[in-house]
Amino acid sequence: MVSQNILYSCYVTRNLSNEQFIPEHIFLYQLSGSLTINDANREYKVATGEFCLAKRNHLARYVKEPPVGGEYKTISVSLSQVFLREFSQQFGYTSEGAVTQDAIVKIESNESLEKYISSLTPYFDSKGFEQEEIVLLKTKELVFLLIKLAPELKNILFDFKDPGKIDLEAFMNRNFKFNISMERFSYMSGRSLTTFKRDFEKTFKSPPGRWLLQRRLKEAYYLIHKKGKKASEVYLEVGFEDISHFSRSFKKMFGIVPSKIRETLE
């Protein structure tokens, strides 16, 4: 790790990330292994040697897969709104066109980007007061490189608008499996928390917490009963944090523990 802004990650086993909301743009280079990212609309795969930009204000699940007999390694750089606003003011860059709706934008491999990644290596174990200034300079360098190599990225990086108000029913039915807070749901739907709760009860005739629990459990029942999956495979997929809470809630709603449903299918 260089800092909270520039990260070097390494895993030796398959890892499912708990992070399901992308609050800031993240530039990522896949050193080894692969990264599979799922949002509500599609699946993206980032292979060894590939670059991408994960866009802010998107929901996504990450599965980090190490190569056979090796380690999963990535280098990522967070491009915060505070940093990008200051960059925009200092150098005069603005968003000038439509922004793609994709959560992940692949960036074509380039010698300049590869040299940039190599230039970060000496700082992974460095410490000291000067590190903060180095990180800032290296982050600025990256943005200049991205704009030069893919000018259309300006429309993403310097788009500072918050999400606008959208159709709540469609949004929730598409994203109910993501384990995020009510504040996140309300923000992404373009509403204050108070307005979100009011609109939610008007739309679904139920408080959001109760609706989410029931909707996730119904989806889990479907995956276990119709798709033959195990409880250990689905509880994270449908938005639960631990299997014990999932099993208790499942039994309370359906009168049977998840494992018994599988037994009836065998």
C-alpha positions in Angstrom: 0.0 0.0 0.0 1.3 3.5 -0.9 -1.6 5.4 0.8 -5.4 5.2 1.0 -5.4 6.8 -2.4 -3.0 4.4 -4.2 -3.4 0.8 -3.2 -1.5 -2.4 -3.9 -3.7 -5.5 -3.2 -2.6 -9.1 -3.0 -4.7 -12.3 -2.3 -3.8 -16.0 -2.5 -7.4 -17.2 -2.3 -10.6 -16.4 -4.1 -12.1 -13.3 -2.5 -15.7 -11.9 -2.7 -15.5 -8.2 -1.7 -17.9 -6.8 0.8 -17.7 -3.4 -0.9 -20.8 -3.0 -3.1 -20.9 0.8 -3.7 -18.3 2.7 -5.7 -18.2 6.2 -4.0 -15.3 7.5 -6.1 -13.8 6.8 -9.5 -11.1 4.0 -9.3 -8.4 3.4 -11.8 -7.3 -0.2 -11.7 -4.5 -2.3 -13.2 -4.7 -6.0 -13.0 -1.2 -7.3 -12.2 -2.2 -11.0 -11.9 -5.3 -13.1 -11.7 -8.7 -11.7 -12.8 -11.4 -9.5 -11.4 -15.1 -10.1 -12.2 -17.4 -7.2 -11.5 -21.2 -7.5 -11.6 -23.6 -4.6 -11.5 -27.4 -4.9 -11.9 -27.1 -4.9 -15.7 -24.0 -6.9 -16.8 -20.8 -8.7 -15.9 -17.4 -7.2 -16.6 -14.1 -9.2 -16.5 -10.7 -7.6 -16.0 -7.9 -10.0 -17.0 -4.2 -9.9 -16.2 -2.5 -6.9 -17.8 -5.7 -5.0 -18.3 -6.6 -1.4 -17.2 -10.1 -0.1 -16.3 -11.9 2.7 -14.7 -14.6 1.9 -12.2 -17.1 4.8 -12.2 -18.4 6.4 -9.0 -22.0 6.1 -7.9 -22.4 2.5 -9.1 -23.4 -0.6 -7.3 -21.1 -3.6 -8.0 -19.9 -6.9 -6.7 -16.3 -7.9 -7.1 -14.9 -11.5 -7.3 -11.1 -11.5 -7.1 -9.6 -14.7 -8.6 -5.9 -15.5 -8.2 -4.2 -17.5 -11.0 -3.7 -21.2 -10.4 -0.8 -21.6 -7.9 -0.3 -17.8 -7.8 -1.4 -14.6 -6.2 -4.1 -12.1 -7.1 -2.5 -8.7 -7.5 -3.9 -5.2 -8.4 -2.8 -1.6 -8.2 -5.6 0.9 -7.9 -5.8 4.7 -7.7 -8.8 6.4 -6.2 -9.8 9.7 -8.0 -11.9 11.5 -5.5 -14.4 14.3 -6.3 -12.4 16.7 -4.1 -9.2 16.0 -6.0 -10.9 16.1 -9.5 -12.7 19.4 -8.7 -9.4 21.0 -7.7 -7.7 19.5 -10.8 -10.6 20.9 -13.0 -10.2 24.4 -11.5 -6.4 24.3 -11.8 -6.1 23.1 -15.3 -9.5 24.0 -16.8 -10.8 20.6 -17.8 -14.6 20.1 -17.9 -17.1 17.4 -18.9 -18.2 18.2 -22.5 -20.5 15.5 -23.5 -22.7 12.5 -22.7 -21.4 10.0 -20.1 -21.5 6.3 -20.6 -23.9 4.4 -18.3 -21.4 1.5 -18.0 -20.1 0.9 -14.5 -16.7 -0.2 -15.8 -14.8 1.4 -18.6 -12.0 -0.6 -20.1 -8.9 1.4 -21.0 -6.7 0.2 -23.8 -3.2 -1.0 -22.7 -0.5 1.5 -23.5 3.2 1.8 -22.9 2.8 5.1 -21.1 0.3 3.5 -18.6 2.6 0.5 -18.1 5.5 2.8 -17.3 3.3 4.7 -14.9 2.5 1.5 -13.1 6.2 0.6 -12.9 6.9 4.0 -11.5 4.7 3.4 -8.5 6.6 0.3 -7.3 9.4 2.2 -5.4 6.8 3.9 -3.2 4.9 0.8 -2.0 7.0 0.4 1.2 8.1 4.1 1.6 7.1 6.2 4.6 7.6 9.8 5.6 6.2 13.2 5.3 7.1 13.5 1.6 4.9 10.5 0.7 1.7 12.6 0.7 3.1 15.0 -1.8 4.4 12.2 -4.0 1.0 10.5 -4.0 -0.7 13.8 -5.1 1.8 14.2 -7.9 1.5 10.6 -9.1 -2.3 11.0 -9.1 -2.1 14.2 -11.2 0.2 12.4 -13.5 -2.3 9.6 -14.0 -5.2 12.0 -14.8 -3.0 13.8 -17.4 -2.1 10.4 -19.0 -5.8 9.3 -19.1 -6.9 12.5 -20.7 -4.2 12.3 -23.3 -4.7 8.6 -24.2 -8.6 8.6 -24.0 -9.9 12.2 -24.2 -13.5 11.0 -23.8 -12.7 10.2 -20.2 -13.0 13.9 -19.4 -16.7 13.5 -19.6 -16.6 10.9 -16.8 -13.8 12.3 -14.6 -15.2 15.9 -14.6 -18.9 15.2 -14.4 -19.7 16.3 -10.9 -23.5 15.9 -11.0 -25.2 13.9 -8.3 -27.7 11.2 -9.4 -31.1 12.6 -10.6 -34.5 11.4 -9.4 -35.3 8.2 -11.2 -38.1 5.6 -11.2 -38.0 4.1 -7.7 -39.8 0.8 -8.5 -37.6 -0.1 -11.4 -34.5 0.9 -9.5 -35.3 -1.2 -6.4 -36.3 -4.2 -8.3 -33.0 -4.1 -10.2 -30.8 -3.4 -7.1 -32.4 -5.0 -4.1 -29.7 -7.6 -3.8 -27.0 -5.1 -3.1 -26.1 -4.8 0.6 -25.9 -1.0 1.1 -27.5 1.4 3.5 -30.8 3.2 3.1 -28.8 6.4 2.7 -27.0 4.9 -0.3 -30.3 3.7 -1.9 -31.9 7.1 -1.4 -28.9 9.0 -2.8 -28.7 6.8 -5.9 -32.4 7.2 -6.6 -31.9 11.0 -6.5 -33.8 11.5 -3.2 -33.3 12.7 0.3 -33.7 9.9 2.9 -37.0 11.3 4.0 -38.4 11.5 0.5 -37.0 8.1 -0.3 -38.9 6.5 2.6 -42.1 8.4 1.7 -41.9 7.5 -2.0 -41.0 3.9 -1.2 -44.1 3.3 1.0 -46.3 4.9 -1.6 -44.9 2.7 -4.3 -44.5 -0.6 -2.5 -47.0 -0.3 0.3 -44.3 -1.3 2.7 -41.4 0.2 4.7 -38.1 -0.2 2.7 -36.5 -2.4 5.4 -39.3 -4.9 5.5 -39.6 -5.0 1.7 -35.9 -5.6 1.2 -35.9 -8.5 3.7 -38.9 -10.2 2.1 -37.7 -9.5 -1.5 -34.2 -11.0 -0.7 -35.7 -14.0 1.0 -38.0 -14.7 -1.9 -35.1 -14.5 -4.3 -33.1 -16.8 -2.1 -36.0 -19.4 -2.0 -36.1 -19.3 -5.8 -32.3 -19.8 -6.1 -32.3 -22.7 -3.7 -35.6 -24.4 -4.9 -35.4 -23.8 -8.6 -31.7 -23.5 -9.2 -30.5 -26.0 -6.7 -28.0 -23.7 -5.0 -26.9 -24.0 -1.4 -27.6 -21.5 1.4 -23.9 -20.8 1.7 -23.9 -19.9 -2.0 -26.8 -17.5 -2.0 -26.9 -15.6 1.3 -24.2 -13.1 0.2 -25.7 -13.0 -3.3 -29.0 -11.8 -2.1 -27.7 -9.1 0.3 -27.2 -10.8 3.7 -24.0 -10.3 5.7 -23.9 -13.6 7.6 -25.5 -17.0 7.0 -26.9 -17.3 10.6 -29.1 -14.2 10.2 -30.1 -15.4 6.7 -31.1 -18.9 8.0 -33.2 -17.5 10.9 -35.0 -15.0 8.6 -35.6 -17.7 6.0 -37.1 -20.1 8.5 -39.3 -17.3 10.0 -40.7 -16.4 6.6 -41.0 -19.9 5.1 -41.3 -22.2 8.1 -38.3 -24.2 7.0 -34.5 -23.8 7.1 -32.8 -23.5 3.7 -31.0 -26.9 3.9 -34.3 -28.7 4.2 -35.4 -27.3 0.9 -32.4 -28.8 -0.8 -33.1 -32.2 0.9 -36.5 -32.3 -0.6 -34.9 -31.9 -4.0 -32.5 -34.8 -3.6 
